[in-house]
């Protein structure tokens, strides 16, 4: 069935995961003290402790 653009494709051109995948890049951020460091592939930010304050980090 054609979409509003008149073609049959339904993807938004955002890649395999619809553009919501964070991928290998980005940063891990401490929500407590604001420390940032590069995200490392295969290691979720939520499993890392902030080297400055010891709290869990999040993806930012």
PDB file of N, CA, C and O in Angstrom:
ATOM      1  N   UNK A   1       0.845  -1.179   0.000  1.00  0.00           N
ATOM      2  CA  UNK A   1       0.000   0.000   0.000  1.00  0.00           C
ATOM      3  C   UNK A   1       0.893   1.246   0.000  1.00  0.00           C
ATOM      4  O   UNK A   1       1.813   1.339   0.813  1.00  0.00           O
ATOM      5  N   UNK A   2       0.644   2.180  -0.877  1.00  0.00           N
ATOM      6  CA  UNK A   2       1.467   3.391  -0.940  1.00  0.00           C
ATOM      7  C   UNK A   2       1.293   4.257   0.298  1.00  0.00           C
ATOM      8  O   UNK A   2       0.208   4.336   0.874  1.00  0.00           O
ATOM      9  N   UNK A   3       2.386   4.908   0.696  1.00  0.00           N
ATOM     10  CA  UNK A   3       2.285   5.829   1.825  1.00  0.00           C
ATOM     11  C   UNK A   3       1.983   7.234   1.305  1.00  0.00           C
ATOM     12  O   UNK A   3       1.722   7.394   0.112  1.00  0.00           O
ATOM     13  N   UNK A   4       2.011   8.236   2.147  1.00  0.00           N
ATOM     14  CA  UNK A   4       1.633   9.585   1.733  1.00  0.00           C
ATOM     15  C   UNK A   4       2.574  10.179   0.691  1.00  0.00           C
ATOM     16  O   UNK A   4       2.220  11.154   0.027  1.00  0.00           O
ATOM     17  N   UNK A   5       3.774   9.602   0.537  1.00  0.00           N
ATOM     18  CA  UNK A   5       4.707  10.077  -0.481  1.00  0.00           C
ATOM     19  C   UNK A   5       4.473   9.420  -1.831  1.00  0.00           C
ATOM     20  O   UNK A   5       5.129   9.765  -2.815  1.00  0.00           O
ATOM     21  N   UNK A   6       3.533   8.467  -1.882  1.00  0.00           N
ATOM     22  CA  UNK A   6       3.188   7.849  -3.145  1.00  0.00           C
ATOM     23  C   UNK A   6       4.023   6.634  -3.502  1.00  0.00           C
ATOM     24  O   UNK A   6       3.859   6.079  -4.588  1.00  0.00           O
ATOM     25  N   UNK A   7       4.906   6.210  -2.628  1.00  0.00           N
ATOM     26  CA  UNK A   7       5.640   4.994  -2.932  1.00  0.00           C
ATOM     27  C   UNK A   7       5.273   3.910  -1.919  1.00  0.00           C
ATOM     28  O   UNK A   7       4.586   4.178  -0.933  1.00  0.00           O
ATOM     29  N   UNK A   8       5.727   2.710  -2.167  1.00  0.00           N
ATOM     30  CA  UNK A   8       5.339   1.590  -1.325  1.00  0.00           C
ATOM     31  C   UNK A   8       6.255   1.338  -0.152  1.00  0.00           C
ATOM     32  O   UNK A   8       5.975   0.452   0.655  1.00  0.00           O
ATOM     33  N   UNK A   9       7.337   2.081  -0.025  1.00  0.00           N
ATOM     34  CA  UNK A   9       8.250   1.807   1.086  1.00  0.00           C
ATOM     35  C   UNK A   9       7.670   2.360   2.383  1.00  0.00           C
ATOM     36  O   UNK A   9       6.988   3.385   2.392  1.00  0.00           O
ATOM     37  N   UNK A  10       7.957   1.661   3.473  1.00  0.00           N
ATOM     38  CA  UNK A  10       7.447   2.111   4.758  1.00  0.00           C
ATOM     39  C   UNK A  10       8.562   2.584   5.668  1.00  0.00           C
ATOM     40  O   UNK A  10       8.289   3.207   6.694  1.00  0.00           O
ATOM     41  N   UNK A  11       9.805   2.309   5.326  1.00  0.00           N
ATOM     42  CA  UNK A  11      10.922   2.729   6.161  1.00  0.00           C
ATOM     43  C   UNK A  11      11.152   4.221   6.054  1.00  0.00           C
ATOM     44  O   UNK A  11      10.834   4.843   5.040  1.00  0.00           O
ATOM     45  N   UNK A  12      11.697   4.777   7.093  1.00  0.00           N
ATOM     46  CA  UNK A  12      11.968   6.207   7.101  1.00  0.00           C
ATOM     47  C   UNK A  12      13.388   6.528   6.676  1.00  0.00           C
ATOM     48  O   UNK A  12      13.825   7.674   6.776  1.00  0.00           O
ATOM     49  N   UNK A  13      14.119   5.514   6.198  1.00  0.00           N
ATOM     50  CA  UNK A  13      15.485   5.752   5.800  1.00  0.00           C
ATOM     51  C   UNK A  13      16.419   5.950   6.979  1.00  0.00           C
ATOM     52  O   UNK A  13      17.498   6.523   6.824  1.00  0.00           O
ATOM     53  N   UNK A  14      16.025   5.490   8.140  1.00  0.00           N
ATOM     54  CA  UNK A  14      16.805   5.702   9.349  1.00  0.00           C
ATOM     55  C   UNK A  14      17.638   4.482   9.725  1.00  0.00           C
ATOM     56  O   UNK A  14      18.223   4.455  10.807  1.00  0.00           O
ATOM     57  N   UNK A  15      17.706   3.482   8.869  1.00  0.00           N
ATOM     58  CA  UNK A  15      18.504   2.307   9.181  1.00  0.00           C
ATOM     59  C   UNK A  15      17.663   1.176   9.727  1.00  0.00           C
ATOM     60  O   UNK A  15      16.440   1.262   9.842  1.00  0.00           O
ATOM     61  N   UNK A  16      18.359   0.133  10.052  1.00  0.00           N
ATOM     62  CA  UNK A  16      17.747  -1.120  10.456  1.00  0.00           C
ATOM     63  C   UNK A  16      16.884  -1.003  11.712  1.00  0.00           C
ATOM     64  O   UNK A  16      15.859  -1.677  11.819  1.00  0.00           O
ATOM     65  N   UNK A  17      17.280  -0.170  12.646  1.00  0.00           N
ATOM     66  CA  UNK A  17      16.567  -0.069  13.916  1.00  0.00           C
ATOM     67  C   UNK A  17      15.651   1.151  13.972  1.00  0.00           C
ATOM     68  O   UNK A  17      15.215   1.539  15.056  1.00  0.00           O
ATOM     69  N   UNK A  18      15.357   1.751  12.850  1.00  0.00           N
ATOM     70  CA  UNK A  18      14.443   2.878  12.820  1.00  0.00           C
ATOM     71  C   UNK A  18      15.034   4.177  13.348  1.00  0.00           C
ATOM     72  O   UNK A  18      14.297   5.125  13.621  1.00  0.00           O
ATOM     73  N   UNK A  19      16.347   4.231  13.493  1.00  0.00           N
ATOM     74  CA  UNK A  19      16.987   5.445  13.955  1.00  0.00           C
ATOM     75  C   UNK A  19      17.039   5.586  15.465  1.00  0.00           C
ATOM     76  O   UNK A  19      17.544   6.590  15.967  1.00  0.00           O
ATOM     77  N   UNK A  20      16.529   4.607  16.204  1.00  0.00           N
ATOM     78  CA  UNK A  20      16.511   4.704  17.658  1.00  0.00           C
ATOM     79  C   UNK A  20      17.691   4.011  18.321  1.00  0.00           C
ATOM     80  O   UNK A  20      17.896   4.156  19.526  1.00  0.00           O
ATOM     81  N   UNK A  21      18.459   3.269  17.560  1.00  0.00           N
ATOM     82  CA  UNK A  21      19.599   2.558  18.126  1.00  0.00           C
ATOM     83  C   UNK A  21      20.712   3.546  18.446  1.00  0.00           C
ATOM     84  O   UNK A  21      21.024   4.418  17.634  1.00  0.00           O
ATOM     85  N   UNK A  22      21.308   3.415  19.617  1.00  0.00           N
ATOM     86  CA  UNK A  22      22.367   4.323  20.016  1.00  0.00           C
ATOM     87  C   UNK A  22      23.697   3.941  19.394  1.00  0.00           C
ATOM     88  O   UNK A  22      24.563   4.800  19.225  1.00  0.00           O
ATOM     89  N   UNK A  23      23.880   2.678  19.049  1.00  0.00           N
ATOM     90  CA  UNK A  23      25.092   2.249  18.365  1.00  0.00           C
ATOM     91  C   UNK A  23      26.313   2.250  19.254  1.00  0.00           C
ATOM     92  O   UNK A  23      26.217   2.290  20.480  1.00  0.00           O
ATOM     93  N   UNK A  24      27.467   2.204  18.606  1.00  0.00           N
ATOM     94  CA  UNK A  24      28.724   2.066  19.325  1.00  0.00           C
ATOM     95  C   UNK A  24      29.265   3.399  19.825  1.00  0.00           C
ATOM     96  O   UNK A  24      30.069   3.421  20.757  1.00  0.00           O
ATOM     97  N   UNK A  25      28.849   4.498  19.233  1.00  0.00           N
ATOM     98  CA  UNK A  25      29.367   5.801  19.639  1.00  0.00           C
ATOM     99  C   UNK A  25      28.669   6.328  20.868  1.00  0.00           C
ATOM    100  O   UNK A  25      27.985   5.583  21.570  1.00  0.00           O
ATOM    101  N   UNK A  26      28.836   7.592  21.127  1.00  0.00           N
ATOM    102  CA  UNK A  26      28.157   8.230  22.245  1.00  0.00           C
ATOM    103  C   UNK A  26      28.994   8.262  23.499  1.00  0.00           C
ATOM    104  O   UNK A  26      30.190   7.971  23.484  1.00  0.00           O
ATOM    105  N   UNK A  27      28.341   8.620  24.578  1.00  0.00           N
ATOM    106  CA  UNK A  27      29.030   8.785  25.852  1.00  0.00           C
ATOM    107  C   UNK A  27      28.246   8.130  26.977  1.00  0.00           C
ATOM    108  O   UNK A  27      27.033   7.939  26.888  1.00  0.00           O
ATOM    109  N   UNK A  28      28.963   7.795  28.028  1.00  0.00           N
ATOM    110  CA  UNK A  28      28.357   7.416  29.293  1.00  0.00           C
ATOM    111  C   UNK A  28      28.440   8.649  30.184  1.00  0.00           C
ATOM    112  O   UNK A  28      29.468   9.323  30.241  1.00  0.00           O
ATOM    113  N   UNK A  29      27.331   8.935  30.883  1.00  0.00           N
ATOM    114  CA  UNK A  29      27.238  10.150  31.681  1.00  0.00           C
ATOM    115  C   UNK A  29      26.802   9.797  33.099  1.00  0.00           C
ATOM    116  O   UNK A  29      25.905   8.978  33.300  1.00  0.00           O
ATOM    117  N   UNK A  30      27.442  10.418  34.065  1.00  0.00           N
ATOM    118  CA  UNK A  30      27.015  10.273  35.453  1.00  0.00           C
ATOM    119  C   UNK A  30      25.946  11.319  35.716  1.00  0.00           C
ATOM    120  O   UNK A  30      26.192  12.516  35.564  1.00  0.00           O
ATOM    121  N   UNK A  31      24.762  10.873  36.111  1.00  0.00           N
ATOM    122  CA  UNK A  31      23.675  11.817  36.370  1.00  0.00           C
ATOM    123  C   UNK A  31      23.841  12.507  37.717  1.00  0.00           C
ATOM    124  O   UNK A  31      23.124  13.461  38.018  1.00  0.00           O
ATOM    125  N   UNK A  32      24.783  12.029  38.529  1.00  0.00           N
ATOM    126  CA  UNK A  32      25.001  12.638  39.837  1.00  0.00           C
ATOM    127  C   UNK A  32      25.986  13.803  39.761  1.00  0.00           C
ATOM    128  O   UNK A  32      25.680  14.912  40.199  1.00  0.00           O
ATOM    129  N   UNK A  33      27.188  13.540  39.194  1.00  0.00           N
ATOM    130  CA  UNK A  33      28.212  14.593  39.173  1.00  0.00           C
ATOM    131  C   UNK A  33      28.477  15.173  37.779  1.00  0.00           C
ATOM    132  O   UNK A  33      29.182  16.175  37.654  1.00  0.00           O
ATOM    133  N   UNK A  34      27.918  14.553  36.727  1.00  0.00           N
ATOM    134  CA  UNK A  34      28.066  15.084  35.381  1.00  0.00           C
ATOM    135  C   UNK A  34      29.291  14.595  34.620  1.00  0.00           C
ATOM    136  O   UNK A  34      29.515  15.023  33.487  1.00  0.00           O
ATOM    137  N   UNK A  35      30.098  13.704  35.217  1.00  0.00           N
ATOM    138  CA  UNK A  35      31.278  13.169  34.521  1.00  0.00           C
ATOM    139  C   UNK A  35      30.850  12.449  33.250  1.00  0.00           C
ATOM    140  O   UNK A  35      29.845  11.739  33.233  1.00  0.00           O
ATOM    141  N   UNK A  36      31.631  12.643  32.177  1.00  0.00           N
ATOM    142  CA  UNK A  36      31.358  12.000  30.883  1.00  0.00           C
ATOM    143  C   UNK A  36      32.586  11.244  30.422  1.00  0.00           C
ATOM    144  O   UNK A  36      33.719  11.671  30.644  1.00  0.00           O
ATOM    145  N   UNK A  37      32.343  10.105  29.773  1.00  0.00           N
ATOM    146  CA  UNK A  37      33.429   9.377  29.140  1.00  0.00           C
ATOM    147  C   UNK A  37      32.878   8.613  27.950  1.00  0.00           C
ATOM    148  O   UNK A  37      31.685   8.312  27.917  1.00  0.00           O
ATOM    149  N   UNK A  38      33.720   8.288  26.966  1.00  0.00           N
ATOM    150  CA  UNK A  38      33.244   7.612  25.765  1.00  0.00           C
ATOM    151  C   UNK A  38      32.625   6.245  26.080  1.00  0.00           C
ATOM    152  O   UNK A  38      33.131   5.495  26.915  1.00  0.00           O
ATOM    153  N   UNK A  39      31.528   5.945  25.399  1.00  0.00           N
ATOM    154  CA  UNK A  39      30.905   4.629  25.532  1.00  0.00           C
ATOM    155  C   UNK A  39      31.783   3.594  24.848  1.00  0.00           C
ATOM    156  O   UNK A  39      32.318   3.842  23.768  1.00  0.00           O
ATOM    157  N   UNK A  40      31.930   2.438  25.476  1.00  0.00           N
ATOM    158  CA  UNK A  40      32.704   1.355  24.893  1.00  0.00           C
ATOM    159  C   UNK A  40      31.755   0.245  24.466  1.00  0.00           C
ATOM    160  O   UNK A  40      30.933  -0.229  25.250  1.00  0.00           O
ATOM    161  N   UNK A  41      31.884  -0.156  23.220  1.00  0.00           N
ATOM    162  CA  UNK A  41      31.021  -1.192  22.658  1.00  0.00           C
ATOM    163  C   UNK A  41      31.103  -2.459  23.504  1.00  0.00           C
ATOM    164  O   UNK A  41      32.187  -2.894  23.893  1.00  0.00           O
ATOM    165  N   UNK A  42      29.954  -3.034  23.778  1.00  0.00           N
ATOM    166  CA  UNK A  42      29.878  -4.268  24.545  1.00  0.00           C
ATOM    167  C   UNK A  42      29.825  -4.073  26.048  1.00  0.00           C
ATOM    168  O   UNK A  42      29.677  -5.047  26.787  1.00  0.00           O
ATOM    169  N   UNK A  43      29.943  -2.838  26.518  1.00  0.00           N
ATOM    170  CA  UNK A  43      29.866  -2.553  27.949  1.00  0.00           C
ATOM    171  C   UNK A  43      28.788  -1.498  28.184  1.00  0.00           C
ATOM    172  O   UNK A  43      29.024  -0.310  27.962  1.00  0.00           O
ATOM    173  N   UNK A  44      27.609  -1.924  28.629  1.00  0.00           N
ATOM    174  CA  UNK A  44      26.537  -0.956  28.862  1.00  0.00           C
ATOM    175  C   UNK A  44      26.938   0.095  29.891  1.00  0.00           C
ATOM    176  O   UNK A  44      27.577  -0.218  30.896  1.00  0.00           O
ATOM    177  N   UNK A  45      26.564   1.318  29.636  1.00  0.00           N
ATOM    178  CA  UNK A  45      26.882   2.411  30.556  1.00  0.00           C
ATOM    179  C   UNK A  45      26.300   2.145  31.942  1.00  0.00           C
ATOM    180  O   UNK A  45      26.903   2.520  32.948  1.00  0.00           O
ATOM    181  N   UNK A  46      25.146   1.507  32.002  1.00  0.00           N
ATOM    182  CA  UNK A  46      24.490   1.259  33.282  1.00  0.00           C
ATOM    183  C   UNK A  46      25.255   0.258  34.141  1.00  0.00           C
ATOM    184  O   UNK A  46      24.961   0.115  35.328  1.00  0.00           O
ATOM    185  N   UNK A  47      26.222  -0.429  33.565  1.00  0.00           N
ATOM    186  CA  UNK A  47      27.048  -1.360  34.328  1.00  0.00           C
ATOM    187  C   UNK A  47      28.373  -0.731  34.762  1.00  0.00           C
ATOM    188  O   UNK A  47      29.180  -1.378  35.430  1.00  0.00           O
ATOM    189  N   UNK A  48      28.594   0.516  34.385  1.00  0.00           N
ATOM    190  CA  UNK A  48      29.827   1.213  34.753  1.00  0.00           C
ATOM    191  C   UNK A  48      29.590   2.103  35.962  1.00  0.00           C
ATOM    192  O   UNK A  48      28.514   2.677  36.126  1.00  0.00           O
ATOM    193  N   UNK A  49      30.609   2.208  36.803  1.00  0.00           N
ATOM    194  CA  UNK A  49      30.562   3.139  37.922  1.00  0.00           C
ATOM    195  C   UNK A  49      31.359   4.382  37.555  1.00  0.00           C
ATOM    196  O   UNK A  49      32.402   4.294  36.907  1.00  0.00           O
ATOM    197  N   UNK A  50      30.870   5.515  37.966  1.00  0.00           N
ATOM    198  CA  UNK A  50      31.558   6.775  37.726  1.00  0.00           C
ATOM    199  C   UNK A  50      32.887   6.767  38.478  1.00  0.00           C
ATOM    200  O   UNK A  50      32.907   6.486  39.677  1.00  0.00           O
ATOM    201  N   UNK A  51      34.001   7.070  37.799  1.00  0.00           N
ATOM    202  CA  UNK A  51      35.291   7.074  38.468  1.00  0.00           C
ATOM    203  C   UNK A  51      35.452   8.237  39.466  1.00  0.00           C
ATOM    204  O   UNK A  51      36.368   8.229  40.289  1.00  0.00           O
ATOM    205  N   UNK A  52      34.564   9.224  39.387  1.00  0.00           N
ATOM    206  CA  UNK A  52      34.673  10.377  40.298  1.00  0.00           C
ATOM    207  C   UNK A  52      33.835  10.229  41.563  1.00  0.00           C
ATOM    208  O   UNK A  52      34.278  10.599  42.651  1.00  0.00           O
ATOM    209  N   UNK A  53      32.623   9.686  41.424  1.00  0.00           N
ATOM    210  CA  UNK A  53      31.754   9.624  42.601  1.00  0.00           C
ATOM    211  C   UNK A  53      31.257   8.219  42.927  1.00  0.00           C
ATOM    212  O   UNK A  53      30.697   8.004  44.002  1.00  0.00           O
ATOM    213  N   UNK A  54      31.449   7.255  42.020  1.00  0.00           N
ATOM    214  CA  UNK A  54      31.072   5.875  42.290  1.00  0.00           C
ATOM    215  C   UNK A  54      29.636   5.506  41.965  1.00  0.00           C
ATOM    216  O   UNK A  54      29.244   4.354  42.146  1.00  0.00           O
ATOM    217  N   UNK A  55      28.840   6.459  41.487  1.00  0.00           N
ATOM    218  CA  UNK A  55      27.448   6.166  41.119  1.00  0.00           C
ATOM    219  C   UNK A  55      27.406   5.480  39.763  1.00  0.00           C
ATOM    220  O   UNK A  55      28.373   5.536  39.003  1.00  0.00           O
ATOM    221  N   UNK A  56      26.281   4.831  39.460  1.00  0.00           N
ATOM    222  CA  UNK A  56      26.098   4.197  38.159  1.00  0.00           C
ATOM    223  C   UNK A  56      25.924   5.265  37.091  1.00  0.00           C
ATOM    224  O   UNK A  56      25.360   6.331  37.340  1.00  0.00           O
ATOM    225  N   UNK A  57      26.419   4.958  35.898  1.00  0.00           N
ATOM    226  CA  UNK A  57      26.333   5.900  34.789  1.00  0.00           C
ATOM    227  C   UNK A  57      25.161   5.534  33.894  1.00  0.00           C
ATOM    228  O   UNK A  57      24.568   4.466  34.042  1.00  0.00           O
ATOM    229  N   UNK A  58      24.831   6.421  32.965  1.00  0.00           N
ATOM    230  CA  UNK A  58      23.762   6.191  32.019  1.00  0.00           C
ATOM    231  C   UNK A  58      24.249   6.626  30.638  1.00  0.00           C
ATOM    232  O   UNK A  58      25.262   7.315  30.517  1.00  0.00           O
ATOM    233  N   UNK A  59      23.527   6.221  29.609  1.00  0.00           N
ATOM    234  CA  UNK A  59      23.890   6.592  28.247  1.00  0.00           C
ATOM    235  C   UNK A  59      23.431   8.002  27.963  1.00  0.00           C
ATOM    236  O   UNK A  59      22.284   8.356  28.236  1.00  0.00           O
ATOM    237  N   UNK A  60      24.321   8.810  27.415  1.00  0.00           N
ATOM    238  CA  UNK A  60      23.924  10.195  27.160  1.00  0.00           C
ATOM    239  C   UNK A  60      24.271  10.682  25.807  1.00  0.00           C
ATOM    240  O   UNK A  60      23.988  11.833  25.474  1.00  0.00           O
TER     241      UNK A  60
END
